[in-house]
């Protein structure tokens, strides 16, 4: 049996009349980078706070290395590192001083602290900035420092709540490279993100919508759950193309950067798309669905079921 680092089982949580979690099941193994993907209000933060012992579930359990987060919080904290959406760095302290503060907080011995600090400086690429005050770091560097502070007590499981929100694209790429290195070192990582492109970087993903897991698996497995067919429209006149496609009933048309994704079901609809766009300077091709395409389609199915 494969060892499980973190396990959610039938997890429920409500705030008054509002149900934040409606029975989610989720797991992460050592060396695995698992993504909780979904918009605000999907329940990601609530689930993570329950796993850390910061909230109690109404029903169900979360376990970290076999320890129940609700009943064995102290044991859980020995194995767990948690980086919330707003990690509280001290802006007037330097990079090194922030690391030392969190080392003291976690009661890391002075001899071990020096070893870990040096390793984290190299690992996070912050070695050249160790004397810079945290308040003067860029957004990406602040997130790397926050991650280093979370890792100072060498946890086995790392939970990160939307760690790249508001971070520039280059820093996001660097941050994910660091996360990959951590997984290769054997840590289990559970990461929430609203960015669908980051789902492709995970080993497994859980798509969440309104407190439920609506799909899970490897990124390519989830993308393959797309329930319809997809055309991609590329060219200089995609705005005109979008207007023209309003004449075809039953289509879903979404803008993806400089192109359109057209979701359809029948051969007749496909032919109508080509007919409507033949006079425009655009290319229409069959396309493989992305996780975002799948997520949007599955959300629509969920909403239709509720209605």
C-alpha positions in Angstrom: 0.0 0.0 0.0 1.3 3.4 -1.0 2.0 5.7 1.9 -0.3 8.7 2.1 1.0 12.0 3.5 -2.3 13.9 3.6 -5.8 12.5 3.3 -9.2 14.3 3.3 -12.2 12.0 3.8 -15.8 13.1 3.3 -15.0 16.6 4.5 -17.9 19.0 5.3 -17.9 22.5 6.6 -20.6 25.2 6.7 -20.6 28.8 7.8 -24.1 29.4 9.0 -26.4 28.7 6.1 -23.5 28.6 3.6 -21.9 25.2 2.8 -18.2 25.7 2.1 -17.4 22.0 1.7 -19.8 19.3 0.7 -18.0 16.1 1.2 -14.6 16.3 -0.5 -12.1 13.4 -0.7 -8.5 14.2 -1.5 -5.0 12.7 -1.0 -1.4 13.5 -1.6 1.6 11.1 -1.4 5.3 11.7 -0.7 7.0 13.3 -3.7 3.7 14.3 -5.2 2.6 17.8 -6.2 -1.2 18.0 -6.0 -3.3 21.0 -7.1 -6.6 22.2 -5.8 -7.9 24.1 -8.7 -10.9 26.5 -8.6 -12.2 30.0 -8.3 -12.7 32.0 -5.1 -15.5 30.4 -3.1 -14.7 26.8 -4.2 -13.7 25.8 -0.7 -9.9 25.5 -1.2 -8.9 27.7 1.8 -11.4 26.2 4.1 -10.1 22.7 3.4 -6.5 23.7 3.9 -7.3 25.4 7.2 -9.0 22.3 8.5 -6.0 20.2 7.5 -3.8 22.6 9.5 -6.0 22.3 12.6 -7.1 25.9 12.3 -10.8 25.0 11.7 -12.9 22.1 12.8 -14.9 20.2 10.2 -18.6 19.6 10.7 -18.1 16.1 9.4 -15.3 14.0 8.0 -11.6 14.0 8.8 -8.2 15.2 7.6 -5.0 13.2 8.4 -1.4 14.2 8.1 1.0 11.3 8.3 -1.8 9.4 10.0 -2.5 12.1 12.7 -6.0 13.6 12.9 -5.8 17.3 12.3 -8.7 18.0 14.7 -7.5 15.8 17.6 -3.8 15.6 17.2 -2.9 19.1 16.1 0.5 19.2 17.8 1.7 16.0 16.0 0.3 17.4 12.8 2.3 20.6 13.1 5.6 18.6 13.5 5.1 17.3 9.9 3.3 20.2 8.3 4.3 23.5 6.8 1.6 25.9 5.9 1.9 29.1 3.8 -1.4 31.0 3.8 -2.5 33.6 1.2 -1.1 36.4 3.3 2.1 35.1 5.0 3.2 37.5 7.8 6.7 38.5 7.0 8.3 41.3 9.1 9.1 44.1 6.6 11.6 45.8 8.9 13.6 42.6 9.4 16.1 41.4 6.8 15.8 38.2 4.9 18.2 36.4 7.3 16.4 37.9 10.3 13.0 36.7 9.2 14.4 33.2 8.7 16.0 33.3 12.2 12.7 34.5 13.7 10.8 31.6 12.3 13.5 29.2 13.2 13.2 30.3 16.8 9.4 30.0 16.6 9.7 26.4 15.5 12.4 25.8 18.2 15.1 24.9 15.7 18.5 24.6 17.5 21.1 27.3 16.7 23.5 24.8 15.1 20.8 23.2 12.9 19.4 26.7 12.1 22.6 27.8 10.5 22.8 24.7 8.3 19.1 25.0 7.2 19.4 28.8 6.6 22.3 28.4 4.3 20.6 25.6 2.4 17.4 27.6 2.1 19.3 30.7 0.9 20.8 28.6 -2.0 17.6 26.8 -2.7 15.4 30.0 -2.9 18.1 32.0 -4.8 18.0 34.6 -2.0 21.6 34.3 -0.9 22.6 37.6 -2.5 19.7 39.4 -0.7 20.1 38.1 2.8 20.7 41.6 4.3 17.9 43.2 2.4 14.8 44.1 4.4 11.7 42.0 3.5 9.7 45.2 2.9 12.0 46.1 0.0 11.7 42.7 -1.8 9.8 42.2 -5.0 6.5 40.2 -4.8 8.2 37.1 -6.2 11.1 37.4 -3.7 8.7 37.9 -0.8 6.9 34.6 -1.8 10.2 32.8 -1.9 11.2 34.1 1.5 7.8 33.1 2.9 8.3 29.6 1.5 11.8 29.4 3.1 10.3 30.5 6.4 7.7 27.7 6.1 10.4 25.2 5.4 12.8 26.1 8.2 11.6 23.3 10.4 11.9 20.7 7.5 8.2 19.6 7.2 7.2 16.4 5.3 4.0 18.0 4.0 3.7 21.5 2.5 0.3 23.3 2.1 0.4 26.5 0.1 -2.8 28.6 -0.4 -2.6 30.4 -3.7 1.1 31.2 -3.4 1.5 32.9 -6.8 -1.5 35.2 -6.7 -0.4 38.6 -7.7 3.2 37.5 -8.7 4.6 38.4 -12.1 4.9 35.6 -14.7 8.7 35.2 -14.5 8.6 34.9 -10.7 5.7 32.4 -10.9 7.8 30.2 -13.2 10.8 30.4 -10.8 8.5 29.6 -7.8 7.1 26.5 -9.5 10.6 25.3 -10.3 11.4 25.4 -6.6 8.2 23.5 -5.8 9.2 20.8 -8.3 12.5 20.5 -6.6 10.8 20.0 -3.2 8.6 17.3 -4.6 11.7 15.6 -6.0 13.1 15.7 -2.5 10.2 13.6 -1.3 7.8 16.3 0.1 4.1 16.0 -0.4 2.8 19.4 -1.7 -0.8 20.5 -1.7 -1.3 23.7 -3.6 -4.4 25.8 -4.3 -4.5 28.1 -7.3 -7.1 29.9 -9.4 -4.7 29.8 -12.4 -5.7 27.0 -14.8 -2.3 27.1 -16.5 -0.7 26.1 -13.2 -2.8 22.9 -13.1 -0.7 21.6 -16.0 2.4 21.7 -13.7 0.9 19.4 -11.0 1.2 15.6 -10.8 -2.5 15.4 -10.0 -5.3 17.9 -9.8 -8.7 18.2 -8.1 -11.1 20.6 -9.8 -13.3 22.2 -7.2 -16.6 24.1 -7.6 -18.8 25.3 -4.8 -17.4 23.0 -2.2 -17.3 19.8 -4.3 -14.6 18.0 -6.3 -16.0 17.8 -9.8 -13.1 16.0 -11.4 -9.7 14.6 -10.4 -6.7 12.8 -11.8 -3.5 13.6 -13.8 -3.8 16.8 -15.8 -4.1 15.0 -19.1 -6.8 12.6 -17.6 -8.8 15.6 -16.4 -8.6 17.4 -19.8 -9.8 14.1 -21.5 -13.1 14.4 -19.5 -14.2 17.3 -21.8 -17.7 16.3 -22.6 -18.1 18.0 -26.0 -16.0 18.9 -29.1 -13.8 22.0 -29.6 -12.8 24.3 -32.4 -10.1 27.0 -32.2 -10.4 30.2 -34.1 -7.2 32.2 -34.7 -6.7 35.4 -36.7 -7.0 39.2 -36.7 -10.8 39.3 -36.7 -11.7 37.2 -33.7 -14.0 39.9 -32.4 -16.0 39.8 -35.7 -15.9 36.0 -35.6 -17.4 36.0 -32.1 -20.2 38.2 -33.2 -20.9 36.0 -36.3 -21.0 32.8 -34.2 -23.9 34.3 -32.2 -26.0 33.3 -35.2 -25.3 29.6 -34.5 -27.6 28.1 -31.8 -26.1 25.9 -29.1 -22.5 27.1 -29.2 -20.4 28.2 -26.3 -17.7 30.7 -27.4 -14.9 31.7 -25.0 -11.9 34.0 -25.6 -8.5 32.5 -24.8 -5.9 35.3 -25.2 -5.8 36.1 -28.9 -8.0 33.2 -30.0 -11.5 31.8 -29.5 -12.5 28.4 -28.3 -15.8 27.2 -29.7 -17.6 24.3 -28.0 -20.1 22.4 -30.0 -21.7 18.9 -30.1 -22.9 18.0 -33.7 -21.5 17.9 -37.2 -24.2 20.3 -38.2 -22.9 22.9 -35.7 -19.3 22.4 -36.9 -20.4 23.0 -40.5 -22.3 26.1 -39.4 -19.2 27.5 -37.7 -17.2 27.1 -40.9 -20.0 28.7 -43.0 -20.3 31.7 -40.7 -16.6 32.4 -40.6 -15.6 31.6 -44.2 -15.7 35.3 -45.2 -13.4 36.4 -42.3 -9.6 36.3 -42.1 -9.5 33.6 -39.5 -8.3 30.0 -39.3 -10.6 27.3 -37.8 -9.1 24.1 -36.6 -9.9 21.2 -34.4 -8.3 21.6 -30.9 -7.4 19.5 -27.9 -9.3 20.8 -24.8 -7.3 22.3 -22.0 -8.0 21.8 -18.3 -9.7 25.2 -18.3 -12.0 24.1 -21.2 -12.9 21.0 -19.2 -13.4 23.0 -16.0 -15.8 25.5 -17.6 -17.8 22.7 -19.3 -18.0 20.6 -16.1 -19.1 23.7 -14.1 -21.9 24.2 -16.6 -23.0 20.6 -16.2 -23.0 21.0 -12.4 -25.2 24.1 -12.7 -27.6 22.4 -15.0 -28.0 19.6 -12.6 -28.7 22.0 -9.7 -31.3 23.8 -11.8 
